[in-house]
Amino acid sequence: MIVSLPLATIVALPQGSPEWHAYRQSRRNASESAAVLGLNPWITPYQLWLTKTGRFEAPVTQAMQRGTDLEPVARAAYEAETGLVMQPLVLEAGAYSASLDGMTLEGDLIVEIKCPLRGTRSALWQDVCQGQVPEHYTVQVQHQLMVSGAATAHLWVFDGQQGMLHAIGRDEALMERIRDAWDAFQQYLDCDTPPPLSEADTRQRSDEAWCRAAQAFAQSKQRADKAAAALEAARAQLITLAQHPREQGAGVTVTRYWKQGSVDYKRIPELKTVDLDLYRRRASEEVRITVAG
């Protein structure tokens, strides 16, 4: 199924500016789509949710800074190689946005520039040499094609001195997957509820401080569990022995009392048409600690 987006419009914001960063918070951005699909090797859906809800600000890595610094040089090298003139643009189509490294005046071709840290020794360079593009970059480029309406994208991998070009055509099926994934992810944003954690959200710790604290917790929990079991057994025995509404002895009192049942809100007809999420408080972080069995 092909779904047409609204015609793209130019957003007059310099890429990298504070205003551009603020704008991106409310948009479905091309660089985020791989994370939404669970395909980004560095950012999980949960981590993206933290960023989009303002709970976390991703740091600028060495690789990101290198890409920013080299982009003008890489674009000039691409233009010299192809004879094309490419204009960096921020485009939006509805809720979707794409910050393009370059687009022709005719709008039929866009370029996405990558400047890997290891240059020609990088996995990206080797993949593109073999005519392959990593899936997370493919998703990013298809999102850009979807927003821009361009027919073709050029992936330009630049090592600081030389570049390599790989042409990518439109993939309507992948574009539909991108839209479906964003629609699903948007529910987590609207409800201020985090998506499930993935394996990539688990950080392995083996440092001495962690191991000492973890061992102390595990041992303390084991003792607490035994104490809780003994407490529950004694409680059950006292309840069996107590025959009157209140009985007391040896410093312990057993009292029987009636407590009102909780309200089953799902059974209230008047609430069936009420969106209770409108009255839900902002999601708060809680901590759960478990011990491997």
C-alpha positions as CSV (number, residue, x, y, z in Angstrom):
1,M,0.0,0.0,0.0
2,I,1.4,3.4,-0.9
3,V,0.4,6.3,1.4
4,S,1.2,9.8,0.2
5,L,2.5,12.3,2.8
6,P,1.7,16.0,2.5
7,L,4.0,17.9,0.2
8,A,7.3,18.7,1.9
9,T,8.0,22.2,3.0
10,I,11.3,23.8,3.9
11,V,12.0,24.6,7.5
12,A,14.2,27.6,7.7
13,L,16.4,26.5,10.6
14,P,20.2,26.0,10.5
15,Q,21.1,22.4,11.1
16,G,22.8,22.0,14.5
17,S,21.3,25.2,16.0
18,P,19.5,25.3,19.3
19,E,16.3,26.1,17.4
20,W,16.8,23.1,15.2
21,H,17.3,20.8,18.2
22,A,14.1,22.1,19.8
23,Y,12.2,21.6,16.6
24,R,13.3,18.0,16.3
25,Q,11.8,17.1,19.7
26,S,8.3,17.3,18.2
27,R,9.0,15.6,14.9
28,R,9.5,12.1,13.5
29,N,13.1,12.5,12.3
30,A,14.9,10.4,9.7
31,S,17.9,9.8,12.0
32,E,15.5,8.3,14.6
33,S,13.5,5.9,12.5
34,A,16.0,3.0,12.8
35,A,15.7,3.3,16.6
36,V,11.9,3.3,16.4
37,L,12.2,0.1,14.3
38,G,14.6,-1.4,16.8
39,L,17.4,-1.5,14.2
40,N,19.8,1.2,15.5
41,P,22.9,-0.5,16.9
42,W,23.5,2.4,19.3
43,I,20.1,3.7,20.4
44,T,17.2,1.5,21.6
45,P,13.5,2.5,21.5
46,Y,13.6,3.1,25.2
47,Q,16.7,5.4,24.9
48,L,15.0,7.3,22.1
49,W,11.8,7.7,24.3
50,L,14.0,9.2,27.1
51,T,15.4,11.7,24.6
52,K,12.0,12.6,23.0
53,T,10.4,13.1,26.4
54,G,13.2,15.4,27.6
55,R,14.4,13.0,30.3
56,F,17.8,12.5,28.7
57,E,20.1,14.6,26.4
58,A,22.3,12.4,24.2
59,P,26.0,13.5,24.3
60,V,27.8,14.5,21.2
61,T,30.2,11.6,20.4
62,Q,33.5,11.8,18.7
63,A,32.0,10.1,15.6
64,M,29.1,12.7,15.5
65,Q,31.5,15.6,15.9
66,R,33.7,14.2,13.1
67,G,30.7,14.0,10.8
68,T,29.7,17.6,11.6
69,D,33.2,18.9,11.0
70,L,33.8,17.0,7.8
71,E,30.3,17.5,6.2
72,P,31.1,20.7,4.2
73,V,34.4,19.2,2.9
74,A,32.6,15.9,2.1
75,R,29.8,17.7,0.2
76,A,32.3,19.7,-1.8
77,A,34.1,16.5,-2.7
78,Y,30.8,15.0,-3.7
79,E,29.9,18.0,-5.9
80,A,33.3,17.8,-7.6
81,E,32.9,14.1,-8.2
82,T,29.3,14.3,-9.6
83,G,29.1,17.8,-11.1
84,L,26.0,18.5,-9.0
85,V,25.1,21.4,-6.7
86,M,23.6,20.2,-3.5
87,Q,21.8,22.4,-1.0
88,P,21.5,21.3,2.7
89,L,17.8,21.5,3.7
90,V,15.5,20.7,6.6
91,L,12.2,19.4,5.2
92,E,9.0,18.4,6.8
93,A,5.9,16.6,5.6
94,G,3.2,16.4,8.3
95,A,4.8,15.0,11.4
96,Y,7.8,13.7,9.5
97,S,11.1,15.6,9.2
98,A,14.3,15.1,7.4
99,S,17.5,17.1,7.7
100,L,19.2,16.6,4.4
101,D,22.9,16.9,3.8
102,G,22.0,18.0,0.2
103,M,19.3,18.1,-2.4
104,T,19.3,19.2,-6.0
105,L,17.4,22.3,-7.1
106,E,15.1,20.1,-9.0
107,G,14.3,18.0,-5.9
108,D,14.8,14.7,-7.7
109,L,18.0,13.6,-5.9
110,I,19.3,13.8,-2.3
111,V,22.6,13.0,-0.7
112,E,23.4,11.5,2.7
113,I,27.0,11.9,3.9
114,K,28.8,9.5,6.2
115,C,32.3,10.1,7.5
116,P,33.2,7.1,9.5
117,L,35.9,7.4,12.2
118,R,38.1,4.7,10.7
119,G,37.7,5.9,7.1
120,T,38.5,3.3,4.5
121,R,39.1,0.7,7.3
122,S,35.6,1.1,8.7
123,A,32.9,-1.5,8.4
124,L,30.7,1.0,6.6
125,W,33.3,1.6,3.9
126,Q,33.9,-2.1,3.4
127,D,30.1,-2.8,3.2
128,V,29.5,-0.1,0.6
129,C,32.6,-1.4,-1.3
130,Q,30.6,-4.6,-1.7
131,G,27.4,-2.9,-2.7
132,Q,25.8,-3.3,0.7
133,V,24.3,-0.6,3.0
134,P,23.7,-1.3,6.8
135,E,20.0,-1.7,7.5
136,H,19.9,1.3,9.9
137,Y,21.3,3.6,7.3
138,T,18.9,2.2,4.7
139,V,16.0,3.1,7.0
140,Q,17.3,6.7,7.5
141,V,17.7,7.2,3.7
142,Q,14.3,5.8,2.9
143,H,12.8,8.1,5.5
144,Q,14.5,11.0,3.7
145,L,13.2,9.9,0.4
146,M,9.7,9.6,1.8
147,V,9.7,13.1,3.2
148,S,11.5,14.8,0.3
149,G,9.7,12.9,-2.5
150,A,13.0,12.5,-4.3
151,A,13.4,9.5,-6.6
152,T,17.0,8.6,-5.7
153,A,19.4,9.1,-2.9
154,H,23.2,9.0,-3.0
155,L,25.0,7.6,0.0
156,W,28.4,9.3,0.0
157,V,31.0,7.7,2.3
158,F,33.9,10.0,2.8
159,D,37.2,9.3,4.6
160,G,38.5,12.8,4.8
161,Q,40.2,12.8,1.4
162,Q,38.3,10.5,-0.9
163,G,34.7,9.4,-1.2
164,M,32.6,6.5,-2.4
165,L,29.1,6.8,-3.9
166,H,26.2,4.3,-3.6
167,A,22.8,5.0,-5.3
168,I,19.6,4.0,-3.4
169,G,16.1,4.0,-5.0
170,R,12.8,4.3,-3.3
171,D,11.4,1.4,-1.3
172,E,7.7,2.0,-0.7
173,A,7.3,-1.2,1.5
174,L,10.0,0.0,3.9
175,M,8.5,3.5,4.0
176,E,5.2,1.9,5.1
177,R,7.1,0.0,7.8
178,I,8.6,3.3,9.0
179,R,5.2,5.0,9.2
180,D,3.6,2.0,11.1
181,A,6.5,1.9,13.5
182,W,6.3,5.6,14.2
183,D,2.5,5.3,14.7
184,A,3.1,2.6,17.3
185,F,6.0,4.5,19.0
186,Q,3.9,7.7,19.1
187,Q,1.5,6.0,21.6
188,Y,4.4,5.7,24.1
189,L,5.0,9.4,23.7
190,D,1.4,10.4,23.9
191,C,0.8,8.3,27.0
192,D,4.2,9.2,28.5
193,T,4.8,5.5,29.0
194,P,8.2,3.9,28.1
195,P,8.5,1.1,25.6
196,P,9.7,-2.3,26.8
197,L,13.4,-2.6,27.6
198,S,15.5,-4.6,25.1
199,E,18.6,-6.7,25.7
200,A,20.6,-3.7,24.5
201,D,19.3,-1.7,27.4
202,T,21.2,-3.9,29.8
203,R,24.7,-2.8,30.8
204,Q,26.9,-5.5,32.2
205,R,28.9,-4.6,35.3
206,S,31.9,-6.5,36.8
207,D,33.7,-3.7,38.7
208,E,34.6,-4.3,42.3
209,A,32.2,-1.7,43.8
210,W,29.3,-3.2,42.0
211,C,30.2,-6.8,42.9
212,R,30.5,-5.9,46.6
213,A,27.1,-4.1,46.6
214,A,25.4,-6.8,44.6
215,Q,26.8,-9.6,46.9
216,A,25.7,-7.7,50.0
217,F,22.2,-7.2,48.5
218,A,21.8,-10.9,47.5
219,Q,22.9,-12.1,51.0
220,S,20.7,-9.6,52.8
221,K,17.7,-10.5,50.6
222,Q,18.2,-14.2,51.3
223,R,18.1,-13.5,55.0
224,A,15.1,-11.2,54.6
225,D,13.2,-13.9,52.6
226,K,13.8,-16.4,55.3
227,A,12.7,-14.0,58.0
228,A,9.6,-13.1,55.9
229,A,8.7,-16.7,55.5
230,A,9.1,-17.3,59.3
231,L,7.0,-14.2,60.0
232,E,4.2,-15.3,57.6
233,A,4.2,-18.8,59.3
234,A,3.9,-17.3,62.8
235,R,1.2,-14.9,61.5
236,A,-0.8,-17.7,60.0
237,Q,-0.6,-19.7,63.3
238,L,-1.8,-16.7,65.4
239,I,-4.7,-16.2,63.0
240,T,-5.7,-19.8,63.4
241,L,-5.5,-19.5,67.2
242,A,-7.5,-16.3,67.5
243,Q,-11.2,-16.9,67.7
244,H,-12.5,-13.5,68.8
245,P,-12.6,-10.1,67.1
246,R,-9.6,-9.0,69.2
247,E,-7.2,-11.2,71.3
248,Q,-4.1,-10.1,73.1
249,G,-1.2,-11.8,74.8
250,A,2.6,-11.8,75.2
251,G,2.8,-8.3,73.7
252,V,0.9,-9.3,70.5
253,T,-2.6,-8.3,69.5
254,V,-4.7,-9.9,66.8
255,T,-7.6,-7.8,65.5
256,R,-10.2,-8.8,62.9
257,Y,-11.9,-6.0,61.0
258,W,-13.8,-5.4,57.7
259,K,-12.3,-3.3,54.9
260,Q,-14.3,-1.8,52.0
261,G,-13.6,-3.3,48.6
262,S,-11.8,-1.3,45.9
263,V,-13.8,0.3,43.1
264,D,-13.9,-1.6,39.9
265,Y,-13.8,1.4,37.5
266,K,-14.3,-0.8,34.4
267,R,-17.8,-1.6,35.6
268,I,-18.9,2.0,35.8
269,P,-21.0,2.8,32.7
270,E,-20.5,6.5,32.9
271,L,-16.7,6.0,32.5
272,K,-16.8,3.9,29.4
273,T,-16.7,7.0,27.2
274,V,-14.1,8.8,29.3
275,D,-10.5,8.8,28.3
276,L,-8.9,8.2,31.6
277,D,-5.4,8.8,30.2
278,L,-6.3,12.5,30.2
279,Y,-6.2,12.4,34.0
280,R,-3.2,10.2,34.4
281,R,-0.2,11.7,36.1
282,R,3.2,11.9,34.4
283,A,5.1,8.6,34.4
284,S,7.6,8.3,37.2
285,E,10.6,6.1,37.4
286,E,10.7,3.2,39.9
287,V,13.5,0.8,40.7
288,R,13.2,-2.9,40.9
289,I,16.1,-5.1,42.0
290,T,16.1,-8.8,41.3
291,V,18.5,-11.7,42.1
292,A,19.2,-14.3,39.5
293,G,17.9,-17.7,40.6
